Amino acid sequence: MPDLRPVVEQEQVLALLQQHFKEPISDLEAIEGGQVARAFVFSVDEQEYILRFNDASHMPISFVKEANLSQRIASSSIPFPPVLQVGNWRGLHFAISQRLPGQMLMELPIQEIEQLLPEVITILDAIHHIDVSQSKNYGTFDGQGVGLFPDWRSSLVQVREEEEDWNYFGKWHVLFEQTFLEWKLFDDIFEHMIGLLDYCPAERYFVHGGYSFSNILAHAGKITGVVDWIGAQYGDFVYDIAGLDFWVPELNMRERCLHYYQEHQVHIPFYNERVLCYECHTMLVAMRFFAKKEDAQGYQWVCQRMQQLLQRSA
């Protein structure tokens, strides 16, 4: 399958870092993680950092958004890695952040993940309570915090439309002809989502947009970081719950999150319908992603997962 991350040589990385640090750079190495960003870890004066690159021609929002959020969330209880520097370099966006201790939850045994779930849900609730009163619009927002859509519904139905060339998916309809992406299945799931959208409120919360076990760090039995905020948006907070439930079915995050809100005496109207609606949207994005990546195994997994969810709701 193709690697969608930009190619950057370590010698080039070292030259860039020497422009931003006076002290010697040590322990520089590439690390895995992330689907579209190339990442490196390095040390300066015994402090570890992470350097990430995105293709500037396809990721116009990029890391400026994370840098602004880093300042905005710094005093909260949300473990956000400090972003120290962002910029452009040789046609790429880059960001330098402090490296937080720990491993991604997806790398831990399922028993350890289960012990961390109460904190996972509490932090997610804190994210949803980030103040959005000084911003406007809906959907994914830009580096200045302005949403790209006039309403929540518009941000969701956009998933079927082709995008600008600079966007990650661009003119993606060609994938129906060149890959295993199935138009009928895609359209069926889209229509199912449309049928559920009337249950979804026009509420406006802060939504992480990618809150998953591959973006949450833990160390010594505690959550130490939440990363990858480029997909953050304004809309219905239930969207994040749907993402958790979709990708890790064995943990039944739909019921766990509902129980949390019931304990806190928060009533969520049409909860199951809203979760399923956003799981349909998650499925549509995943279908496009795995087709673009030529990952047939990932594609088949999301198709089977969606079939399970639809059968459960029948």
PyMOL commands that set and color helices and strands:
alter all, ss='L'
color gray80, all
select helices_A, chain A and resi 10-18+62-73+105-107+110-128+152-160+172-178+183-199+238-247+249-251+253-263+271-292+296-313
alter helices_A, ss='H'
color red, helices_A
select strands_A, chain A and resi 26-31+38-44+47-55+83-89+92-98+103-104+138-141+147-149+205-207+216-219+222-226+233-235
alter strands_A, ss='S'
color yellow, strands_A
deselect
rebuild
show_as cartoon
